[in-house]
Amino acid sequence: MLVRNNAVIVSSLNMSSDRFYSALRPMRRLVDLANPERYKAVPSDWYVVITDIVKSTEAIAAGRYKAVNMLGASSILAVLNATKPLEIPFIFGGDGASFVIPPSALAAAREALLALRQLAKSQFNLNLRVGVVPVGHVAPQVPLKVAKLQVTPTYHQACFLGGGITYATDLVKTNPMYQLDVYGQTPNVNLSGLECRWQDVFSPYGHTISLIVTNGPKSHRGADGTEARSYQAVIRAIERIYGSSQNYRPITAELLKLSFSPKTLWAETKARAPSPRKRSRALYLLQIMLQNALGVLFMALNLAAGGVKWGAYKEEVVAASDYQKIDDTLRMVISGTPAQTQQLTDYLERQYQAGKLTFGLHVSNRALMTCLIIDRRDCHIHLVDSADGGYALAAQQLKRRLQS
């Protein structure tokens, strides 16, 4: 790959590696993914693509955490829509996302993300950073390995181990050679399927936390399995404190309620109806409210329509919620009592003082979801974070600990 004037030119394509990820056998438990033997090296001709909101902490402090969260999720949908029908590995990080992409799909993904970058600036006055790093620039330095977790029969969550994603992210943030920018007008980004229509989900126990754990002061460790063993120990500790994942899952069917608040629905409206004309946005907002009203009715009456069994839809949303994963760090959104939060914090602090791990943790009282509806009948993904800053603020705390 050549980089000229921040434009990416793919010099050669290797179509034979396109199906590498789709051919991987998925694991069924997160703890299984804390095992380096479950991972495969990403092909050397692939690319790491990174997105994040620049100065997301300041935007969150100004109360714009939903816009930050939605744009981070939108980068995933923009890539998935642009690269269909390929199965693309991705990780949602709250204020952005990480992908590994085969060479044949890079041009489409790049165009989609640059269009989204333009939309983020024009509609939300936020700067979406987009970067591309060839795997060949990463793997000689640190391993870049991927595996997948089967969340539902039609949704596999990618997990990364070895330090490669972290290394590529650092390159994008510090080296302009890997950053992409918009030159002239770009086509409109395809965000069909983006929905932000559920009310925030309050924890029945009092706390919803976003947790990020890494295995020590050097963020690029992991080739010897130390990283994975650290995460395995943390997952076991969480199970001792909270019980099974069913106990600490932050989204439950009983707590899911569709929103009719224009304030809640406005972020989706601005993204999906970017025309500044008031009539266009008002019509889109009205359309969402009518669809939500029908959704409430169909779910209450246990109806089937459009190939969807609406009586079971909330359970399907819960099953497809993205609340735990590994992307060189262990990331989890957990619902529990204040006492359980304290137990977990005490455990993590002891491990931190012993030099075994570093962590960042943000405490809220509720979770928020951004939904990616690829096919409402059998393929929808629900990205979860805690409210008021979630992963982005946990990452800031983690960064401070690493620096200290």
C-alpha positions in Angstrom: 0.0 0.0 0.0 1.2 3.5 -0.8 0.2 6.6 1.1 0.3 9.9 -0.9 -1.3 13.1 0.3 -3.3 11.1 2.9 -4.9 9.1 0.1 -4.6 5.3 0.1 -3.7 3.5 -3.1 -3.8 -0.3 -3.0 -1.0 -1.6 -5.1 -2.1 -5.2 -5.3 -5.0 -7.4 -4.4 -5.0 -10.9 -3.1 -8.5 -12.2 -3.4 -7.6 -15.6 -2.0 -7.5 -14.3 1.6 -10.9 -12.6 1.6 -12.6 -15.6 3.3 -10.0 -16.0 6.0 -12.2 -14.7 8.8 -15.4 -16.3 7.7 -13.7 -19.7 7.8 -12.6 -19.4 11.4 -14.4 -21.7 13.9 -16.3 -19.6 16.5 -15.9 -20.1 20.2 -19.0 -20.1 22.5 -17.7 -18.6 25.7 -15.7 -15.5 26.4 -13.3 -17.3 28.7 -12.4 -19.6 25.8 -11.2 -16.4 24.0 -8.7 -15.7 26.8 -6.6 -18.5 25.4 -4.0 -17.5 22.8 -4.2 -20.9 21.1 -7.7 -20.0 19.9 -6.4 -17.2 17.7 -5.1 -17.1 14.1 -2.6 -14.6 12.7 -4.3 -12.0 10.4 -3.1 -12.4 6.8 -0.1 -10.1 6.0 -1.9 -8.5 3.0 -4.8 -7.3 5.1 -5.2 -3.8 6.7 -6.0 -2.5 10.1 -8.6 0.3 10.0 -9.1 2.5 13.1 -11.7 5.2 13.8 -12.2 7.4 16.8 -13.6 10.7 17.8 -10.8 13.3 18.4 -11.2 15.0 21.8 -14.0 12.7 22.7 -13.5 13.4 26.4 -14.2 17.1 25.9 -17.4 16.2 23.9 -18.5 13.9 26.6 -17.9 16.5 29.3 -20.1 18.8 27.3 -23.0 16.2 27.5 -22.5 14.9 24.0 -21.8 11.2 24.9 -24.7 9.9 22.8 -23.4 11.6 19.6 -19.9 10.3 20.3 -21.2 6.8 20.9 -23.5 6.8 17.8 -20.7 8.0 15.5 -18.4 5.3 16.8 -21.1 2.7 16.1 -21.9 4.3 12.7 -18.3 3.7 11.5 -19.1 -0.1 11.9 -22.3 0.1 9.9 -20.7 2.2 7.2 -18.0 -0.4 6.7 -20.4 -3.4 6.9 -22.8 -1.8 4.3 -20.0 -0.9 2.0 -18.3 -4.4 2.0 -21.3 -6.7 1.8 -21.4 -9.7 1.7 -17.9 -10.2 3.2 -17.8 -10.9 7.0 -15.6 -8.2 8.4 -14.0 -8.5 11.9 -14.7 -5.4 14.0 -14.6 -4.2 17.7 -16.7 -1.3 19.1 -14.8 0.9 21.5 -17.3 3.5 22.5 -15.9 6.5 20.6 -14.8 4.5 17.6 -14.0 1.1 16.2 -11.2 -1.2 15.0 -11.4 -3.4 11.9 -9.2 -5.8 10.0 -10.1 -5.7 6.3 -9.0 -7.7 3.2 -7.4 -5.8 0.4 -10.3 -6.3 -2.0 -12.6 -4.4 0.4 -10.3 -1.6 1.5 -11.3 0.9 -1.2 -15.0 0.6 -0.4 -14.4 0.8 3.4 -12.1 3.8 3.0 -14.7 5.7 0.9 -17.5 4.9 3.3 -15.5 6.1 6.3 -14.3 9.3 4.7 -18.0 10.0 3.8 -18.9 9.4 7.5 -16.0 11.7 8.6 -17.5 14.4 6.5 -21.0 13.8 8.0 -19.6 13.8 11.5 -18.1 17.3 10.9 -21.0 18.8 9.0 -23.8 17.5 11.2 -22.3 17.0 14.6 -19.2 19.3 14.5 -17.1 16.3 15.7 -13.8 15.2 14.1 -13.9 11.5 13.3 -10.3 10.3 12.8 -9.8 7.5 10.2 -6.6 5.6 9.8 -5.3 2.7 7.8 -2.2 0.6 8.7 -1.1 -2.4 6.6 -0.8 -5.6 8.6 2.7 -5.8 7.2 3.6 -2.7 9.2 2.2 -4.2 12.4 3.0 -8.0 12.5 6.8 -7.7 12.3 6.6 -5.6 15.5 3.9 -7.3 17.5 1.4 -10.2 16.8 -2.0 -9.4 15.3 -4.3 -12.4 15.9 -8.0 -12.7 15.6 -10.7 -15.2 16.8 -14.5 -15.0 17.0 -17.1 -15.4 19.7 -20.5 -16.8 18.6 -23.0 -14.4 20.2 -26.0 -15.6 18.2 -26.3 -18.0 15.2 -26.0 -15.1 12.8 -23.6 -12.7 14.7 -20.0 -13.4 15.5 -18.0 -11.0 17.7 -14.4 -10.6 16.6 -11.7 -10.7 19.4 -8.1 -9.6 19.0 -5.0 -10.6 20.9 -1.3 -10.0 20.8 -1.0 -6.2 20.8 -1.4 -5.6 17.1 -4.6 -3.5 17.3 -3.1 -1.4 20.1 0.1 -0.9 18.1 -1.9 0.1 14.9 -4.0 2.5 17.0 -0.9 4.2 18.3 0.5 4.6 14.8 -2.8 6.2 13.6 -2.9 8.6 16.5 0.8 9.7 16.3 1.8 9.4 12.6 0.0 11.4 10.0 1.2 9.0 7.3 -1.5 6.6 8.4 -4.3 9.1 8.7 -6.9 9.6 6.0 -8.6 12.9 5.2 -11.4 14.1 2.9 -10.4 15.8 -0.4 -13.4 17.4 -2.2 -16.9 16.0 -2.0 -17.5 12.4 -1.0 -20.6 10.3 -1.8 -23.2 10.1 1.0 -22.5 7.4 3.5 -24.9 4.5 3.6 -26.2 4.2 7.2 -29.3 2.2 6.5 -29.9 0.0 9.5 -28.6 2.5 12.1 -31.1 2.9 14.9 -30.9 4.6 18.3 -34.4 4.0 19.5 -34.3 2.4 22.9 -34.5 4.3 26.1 -31.4 4.1 28.3 -31.5 0.8 30.3 -31.2 1.5 34.0 -29.5 -1.0 36.2 -31.9 -2.8 38.5 -29.0 -3.1 41.0 -27.8 0.5 40.9 -24.6 0.4 38.9 -23.7 -0.1 35.2 -19.9 0.0 34.7 -17.7 0.0 31.6 -14.4 -1.9 32.4 -11.2 -2.0 30.4 -8.3 -4.2 31.5 -4.9 -4.7 30.0 -2.1 -6.9 31.4 0.4 -4.4 32.5 2.3 -1.2 31.9 3.5 -2.2 28.4 0.4 -2.2 26.2 2.1 -4.2 23.5 2.7 -7.4 25.5 0.9 -10.7 24.9 2.9 -12.8 22.6 3.8 -15.3 25.4 0.2 -15.7 26.6 0.6 -13.6 29.7 -2.1 -11.2 28.4 -4.6 -14.0 27.9 -3.9 -15.5 31.3 -4.5 -12.1 33.0 -7.9 -11.8 31.3 -8.8 -15.4 32.2 -8.2 -14.6 35.9 -10.3 -11.4 35.7 -13.2 -13.2 34.0 -13.1 -15.8 36.7 -13.0 -13.1 39.4 -16.1 -11.4 37.8 -17.9 -14.7 37.8 -17.1 -15.2 41.6 -18.4 -11.7 42.4 -21.4 -11.4 40.1 -22.3 -15.0 39.1 -22.9 -16.1 35.5 -23.0 -13.6 32.6 -26.8 -13.8 32.8 -26.5 -12.1 36.3 -24.4 -9.2 35.2 -25.6 -8.7 31.6 -26.6 -4.9 31.4 -29.5 -5.5 29.0 -32.6 -7.5 29.9 -35.8 -7.9 28.0 -37.9 -6.7 31.0 -36.0 -3.3 31.0 -36.1 -2.6 27.3 -38.5 0.2 26.3 -38.7 2.1 23.0 -38.3 5.8 23.2 -40.6 8.6 22.1 -38.4 11.4 23.2 -37.3 13.7 20.3 -34.1 14.3 22.3 -33.3 10.6 22.4 -34.1 10.1 18.8 -32.4 13.2 17.5 -28.9 11.7 17.0 -30.3 9.1 14.6 -32.4 11.7 12.9 -29.4 13.9 12.1 -27.3 11.0 10.9 -30.0 9.4 8.7 -31.6 12.6 7.5 -28.6 14.9 7.1 -30.5 17.5 5.1 -30.7 20.7 7.2 -34.2 21.3 6.0 -36.5 21.2 9.0 -39.3 19.5 7.0 -37.0 16.6 6.1 -35.9 15.9 9.6 -39.3 16.4 11.1 -40.7 13.8 8.7 -38.0 11.3 9.6 -38.5 11.9 13.4 -42.3 11.3 12.9 -41.5 8.1 11.0 -39.4 6.8 13.8 -42.1 7.6 16.4 -44.7 5.8 14.2 -42.4 2.8 13.8 -41.8 2.7 17.6 -45.6 2.9 18.2 -46.1 -0.1 15.9 -43.2 -1.9 17.6 -44.8 -1.5 21.0 -48.1 -2.7 19.7 -46.7 -5.7 17.8 -44.5 -6.8 20.8 -47.5 -6.4 23.2 -49.8 -8.5 21.0 -47.1 -11.1 20.1 -47.7 -10.5 16.4 -45.6 -11.7 13.5 -45.0 -9.3 10.7 -42.3 -8.8 8.1 -40.8 -12.2 8.9 -40.2 -11.0 12.5 -41.8 -12.7 15.6 -42.3 -9.5 17.5 -43.2 -11.2 20.8 -39.7 -12.6 21.0 -37.9 -9.6 19.6 -36.7 -8.1 22.9 -35.1 -11.5 23.8 -33.3 -11.5 20.4 -32.0 -8.0 21.1 -30.7 -9.1 24.5 -29.0 -12.2 22.9 -27.3 -10.0 20.3 -26.0 -7.4 22.7 -22.3 -6.7 22.5 -21.2 -6.3 26.2 -18.0 -8.3 26.5 -15.1 -8.8 24.2 -11.3 -8.8 23.8 -9.4 -6.4 21.6 -5.9 -6.6 23.1 -7.7 -5.3 26.2 -10.6 -7.0 28.0 -13.8 -4.8 27.6 -17.0 -5.4 29.5 -20.1 -3.6 30.4 -21.4 -5.0 33.7 -24.6 -4.4 35.8 -24.4 -5.0 39.5 -24.8 -3.5 43.0 -22.5 -0.8 44.4 -21.1 -3.5 46.8 -20.2 -5.7 43.8 -18.5 -2.7 42.1 -16.5 -2.1 45.2 -15.5 -5.8 45.4 -14.4 -5.8 41.7 -12.5 -2.5 42.2 -10.7 -3.8 45.2 -9.7 -7.0 43.3 -8.5 -5.0 40.3 -6.6 -2.6 42.5 -4.7 -5.4 44.3 -3.8 -6.9 40.9 -2.7 -3.5 39.7 -0.5 -2.9 42.8 1.1 -6.3 42.2 2.0 -5.3 38.6 -0.3 -8.0 37.1 -2.7 -5.7 35.2 -3.8 -2.1 34.6 -7.4 -1.1 34.4 -9.9 1.7 33.8 -13.4 1.7 35.1 -16.3 4.1 34.6 -19.4 3.9 36.8 -22.9 4.9 35.7 -26.4 3.8 36.6 -27.6 2.8 33.1 -26.5 1.5 29.7 -27.2 2.8 26.3 -27.5 0.9 23.0 -26.9 1.7 19.4 -28.4 -0.8 17.0 -27.1 -2.0 13.7 -30.0 -3.7 11.8 -28.4 -5.7 9.0 -31.6 -7.8 8.7 -34.2 -7.4 11.4 -35.4 -11.0 11.0 -32.1 -12.7 11.6 -29.1 -10.4 11.8 -29.0 -7.4 14.1 -26.2 -6.2 16.4 -26.7 -4.1 19.5 -23.6 -2.2 20.7 -23.6 -1.5 24.4 -21.8 1.0 26.6 -22.5 2.6 30.0 -24.0 6.1 29.9 -22.3 9.4 30.4 -19.0 8.4 28.8 -18.6 4.7 29.3 -15.6 3.1 27.5 -14.2 6.5 26.5 -13.8 7.6 30.2 -12.6 4.2 31.3 -9.9 4.5 28.6 -8.9 7.8 29.9 -8.4 6.4 33.4 -6.5 3.4 31.9 -4.2 5.8 30.1 -3.5 7.8 33.2 -2.6 4.5 35.1 -0.3 3.4 32.2 1.5 6.8 32.2 2.0 6.7 36.0 
